[in-house]
Amino acid sequence: MTALIGKTALVTGGSRGIGRAIAQRLAGDGARVAVHYGSNEQAAKETVSAIEATGGQAFAVRAELGTEGDAETLWAAFDAQADGLDILVNNAGILGDQVDITGVTREHFDRLFAVNTRAPFFVTQLALERLRDGGRVVNVSTMLTRGLAQPMSINYAMSKGALDVLTSTLAKQLGPRAITVNTVAPGVIDTDMHEGRLVGEALRWVSSLSPLGRVGSPEDVADTVAFLASDQGRWVTGHWLDASGGSLL
């Protein structure tokens, strides 16, 4: 496909899981993709190589999110290899310990918000001077911010809920520049984030949440992001898009 030829995209957390699928899909549509990673350089190299092996263009950028100066480090690495941006996908995030409110420590809470909330906020803030008119911002959130409340994921859902606010507010601010801002909210996706959890009865229960009777794949989310990133999504902004396979029905 050629929908994104001439465009440059940045996918945070683009070396594995959902982020890797998004990076590969955008590159498959013609975009030159910056694959961000925090520590796993080998995974980033493999993602870039996989994109290039199919004729796409990609390069890796490293920045450990949730640390002081993370956004500045990321954009310095990006600027060294690209001139301007068309698509920003704030995908990077951590799940953290699965505990209810009584088990949440201040250290755990602060770490989740540093990576899931503060980092994408300031990455986006610094992106605005690079983002061309007519560009796209897509924030990857979770279905847990709008329904299916899970006490064991309270701080994770709270950290992602802030991205939903970022979406609606920025959509208004950036509309005059023809930049759309949207949220994609996956359900449970079969990635290494859930390694060891999606087995046996747990897998059957999670699969039963969707009328489609299965757990989501990274490609399910990537295809949704690709629509919003393309010209076909030009009239959709400020939207929270449920990508949970109907798990909230």
RACORGI-V716161 format. One line per field, one symbol per residue. psi: psi as a letter, one per 40 degrees, with the letter a starting at -180 (. if undefined). A space follows every 50 residues. Layout:
psi->???
//
This chain:
psi->iedeheihihhifeeibdddddddddddeeihhhhiiddgdddddddddd dddeeihiiihhhhieiheddddddddddeeigiidhhhgdhiidaigia deehiddddddddddddddddddddeddedhiieahhhhhbieeeeafhh defddddddddddddddddddddedeefhihihhgiahhgiedehedgib dddddddedheefiiiidddddddddddeiddedehifihhhfefeee.
//
